Amino acid sequence: MFKEKLALVPELPGSYQMKDKDNNIIYVGKAKNLKKRLKSYFTKNVVGKTKKLVSEIADFEYIVTSSELESLILEITLIKKYNPKYNILLKDDKSYPYIEFTKDKYPILKVVRNVKLKKNKNDLYGPYPNVGAARRTVEMLNRIYPLRKCENLKKDYCLYYHIGECLGYCKNEVDENKLESMKKEITAFLNGDSSLILNKLKQEMELASMKLNFEKALEYKQMIEDINITLKDQKIVLNKEINLDLFNYYVIDNYMSIQVFFIRSGTLFGRSKKIINITSEPEEALPEYIIRFYEKELIPREILVPEVIDPDILSKYLNTSVRIPKKGDMKKLMDLAGENAKVLLEEELKLINQDKKIREEALYELSGILNKKEIHRIEAFDNSHLFGTFYVGGMVVFDDFIPNRNEYRKYKIDALVKDDLKAMEEVIYRRYYKVLMENIKRPDLIVVDGGENQVIVAKEILDNLNLDIPIIGLKKDDKHRTKSIITKDLVEIELDLHGHLYLFLSRISEEVHRFAITYHRDLKNKGNLSSILEMIPGIGEKRRKELLKKFKSLKKIKEASVEELSQVLPKDVSIELKKYLENSEFKS
């Protein structure tokens, strides 16, 4: 297919971009040898996600660079620019929490996220892969040490002062030596030395017991146990000055399992684990993952990587030390991370393969019912309303019965629409008119959450658009559970309530219903005047401005009578607005 074009590709470093039939960039990669790398896509046996990528490639381009570092920089730049669907996508991943110890005169200890987005001059400890562990640690230290708890000093003592967990920084002169001693002990603990705090807690526990305050003694005992549990699973590394992150991986087919060990003060402080679907070799996929990982996390002074990575290039890109451990404790930890990655992936693939088999069986059954060769992409629709008015619509997408949330769509429906069928008609028309006009990928099946009437309406719209896409309706029983399929020929097919197809179709029904009703609630609960008033017929941008100018807030609009509203709006529109606000629960 690309034989002549591949013959012209130079054997030089660079970045390449794969494009689909619509000229969209669907994958960006880099290579030491562009010719060799590009040729591998079309000459080697590929499976899984790579096979799907290759099947969609209609063209490719490449940019030659003068070095591998330049090709890496270009690759990451293009990935950020085009967000290709076959590259590693980490945009939904949350950043890890850290413990922040402020450098104020009276310091605060708290849990923070998104540390890379802040100009942070305070001391940070972490990352904590388990946010619960971070919060428990902060809570425990705040109970042991009477630190400042409020962000801004109050004018009078707070509850924490009265229960002995604050020194009353707002009114009292604080002993600086005591404050400095607290800082040192807390810093030592957060750096991995628990001995000072453990001794302090044991002394307090014994003192409480001597005073027959057994409840307090039990509280200290629980804190000691919490610390010991936290430290129990940490593997000790000989040199306590070691602070680094360590990456290793394991690959089966197109699945890559990645383990990150966070080593802090010579102990295995925590770990991160991730399974991703890759379309390139590990030497390309792993550096890309590491770079995207540190877009949200703090870059340590040193990173350890397996031999598949060129440490010099990654070091220059991240501007930190990157090396491959060859022997000793670090090599053992690297091997341990690799073993953990292998175990995780093997366990996950057992679940994936089992689920995949079940999904394939259900898809095969559905294909047989509809007499269609293959069904992969399903688009499902439902509406939500308030007392028969103010409709919104939702569309969810499932690929092979797996939700594809990036493709979900929300629809605000014309406020004049007063029934389910008109709402369904509007949403189906808007969706598939756009599909037709913009040449968007068509689904293999459309699902409407309803019976015969919804199917009739959807079919009429598709016929008018001259689109031949199978449609089914999901008919409910008196308990609102899916019980049967209505085909576009209005044939009702009972579902086996114990079968896999029933399970997956019920999931689709629940998901589209959840999505539509959540959108409606979000609009109502925003308390956003513009969002609310947009849903009322007869209220355009000019009238919204006039309402806001006269009443100043949503609360005042809610309290206004129809007569008062009619000073700005026509009476029939005022009645509609009043009716809507009285039947809704908005934040004032």
Secondary structure, DSSP 8 states (H G I E B T S, - for coil): --HHHHHT--SS-EEEEEE-TT--EEEEEEESSHHHHHHHHHHS---HHHHHHHHH--EEEEEE-SSHHHHHHHHHHHHHHH--TTS---TT-----EEEE--SSS--EEEE--GGGS---SEEE---S-HHHHHHHHHHHHHHS----SSS--SS--HHHHTTS---TTTS---HHHHHHHHHHHHHHHTT--HHHHHHHHHHHHHHHHTT-HHHHHHHHHHHHHHHHHHHT--B-S-TT--EEEEEEEEETTEEEEEEEEEETTEEEEEEEEEEE-SS-HHHHHHHHHHHHTTTS---SEEE--TTS-HHHHHHHHTSEEE---SHHHHHHHHHHHHHHHHHHHHHHHHHHHHHHHHHHHHHHHHHHHT-S---EEEEEEEEEETTEEEEEEEEEEETTEE-GGG-EEEE--TT--SHHHHHHHHHHHHHHHHHHTT----SEEEESSSHHHHHHHHHHHHHTT----EEEEEE-TTS-EEEEEETT--EEE--TTSHHHHHHHHHHHHHHHHHHHHHHHHHHT--HHHHHTTSTT--HHHHHHHHHHH-SHHHHHHS-HHHHTTTS-HHHHHHHHHHHHT-----
